[in-house]
Amino acid sequence: MTNQLAILLGAAIVIGLGVDWQYFDWANTIFLTRKLVDLIEWMQFWR
């Protein structure tokens, strides 16, 4: 991964979080975080 690509991806994530905060009051981030926690717990079951 080049530095330019890393900066671009980082900026896209920051912009996405900013849009979610400004327009959706963190609803999408909270939803995705909860689903990620569920996935991690499910994966631990198989370990």
Protein Blocks (a to p, Z undefined) as FASTA:
>chain_A
ZZklmmmmmmmmmmmmmmmmmmnnomlmmmmmmmmmmmmmmmmmmZZ
